[in-house]
Amino acid sequence: MDNRYDVVIVGTGVAGLYAALQFSSEYKVLLLAKRELTLSNSSLAQGGVAAVLDKNNDNYKLHIADTLIAGKYKNNLSAVEKLVTEGPDDVLRLKEMGVEFDLEQDGKLSKTLEAGHSRHRIVHHKDSTGKAIVDKLLSVVEKKPNVTICEDSIVYAIEKVENGFCVCYLQDGQNLRVCCNFTIICTGGIGRVYKYTTNSAIATGDGIAFAYMLGAKIKHLSRVQFHPTAFAAEKNRERFLISEAVRGEGAVLLNCNGRRFAFDYDERGELAPRDVVSNAIMLEAKKTNSENFYLDITDKDPEFLKRRFPMIYSRCLEEGVDITKDRIPVFPCQHYLMGGINVDLNARTSVDGLYAAGECSHTGVHGANRLASNSLLEALVFSRSAADDIMEHIRKNGRQPLDDMPEEIPVTGKKLPSGIRTRIREIMQDTYFVIPKKEKFEESYREVDEILSKLISEKYEITADYVEARSLAIVAGIILDELREGINL
């Protein structure tokens, strides 16, 4: 395989695939997947994509206002305006590519309501929208002759060189390196820094760690979103989501006594933004001395539920719950990251030539709390902007010569001790879950910092386990440092 590219994209969720799709044939692109191509947080996205597509009943100002309200007005307004005004064209492009969004009987796009939205504006493919988009994007990108795709590629370092980067990764036991003028990090979230998460197994914050080690600015990493309604299955670290759309279709939230309580905490009830509902559950749990909570949508037509939520229906059945007859046990769970690698409106980081898009980035769109179904839209808009900016840069300045490869990083060493990642997850779960425990910030930060120092100073073998342990330690350390320094969430 050739080892020089115009662009290397790390990550194959919606952001990575959509970015790759933008590059015309004269641009040589390498797309690296940590494991199989379809394993990403994007593929797990259930609800849909929020976009103003019916201007008779909706408008940009309303979508912007809803985003700002959910984000507690800590959003970057310019980024929100870009998201809302440019996003609809990207969604329609997906439709033209063949993404099978659900349609009404008249053939128009079906739009649902989710918490925090003032209008029905979320287009969807049943309850597996992310998978439908990823699968379609992948089928298109695989046909592009200028894009090389590599699965099972564990990136362990991104080094800055003159006019570009050297990206180092492990694949099939081989230590491989490629050089490129530009790198786009699209590695997704940080869910595995917590004991329980809705995120995929690869969501260990690797891209954020690489950017941090390159000196890129990381911003508001402590803005972690906890989804209020993950399926409460104690035995599983990775918990599947009971989509916001279930509440949008009328599900009510009940406490251990079967009482509907959400309106006690907010006039919007179950349709308040995610952080509000999550906080309500935690306060109600303390009041009732119970963590048993349920979503109840059994008053709806069973056939409608099976059609509208086939994946949720099937997954719940596997756990012994029939959502057409039974209450669904739920509890808050780590779900999304609003902070990340700080980028501008073109997805550029503070490191020349380095871009970031999707959940690993901080565009400022989400503020302190993400509005439902804005995440896939953000991935589309800003990954496209990254690709457009890179192509414009090359058109204006030409291709810059790349230095020779830097000295190879040794990957051999002693075996990594077991339990490091587990300990980091325990610390984060105990210190900062929905309602932060301020008295533990300093002690937790010191312990994570000691773990990271040991990982960096000891000569451990570079493996997938090592890369993930180092990433989790870097991510947890940044979050805890922000918390102890009192950075405004």
Disulfide bonds with the S-S distance in Angstrom:
none
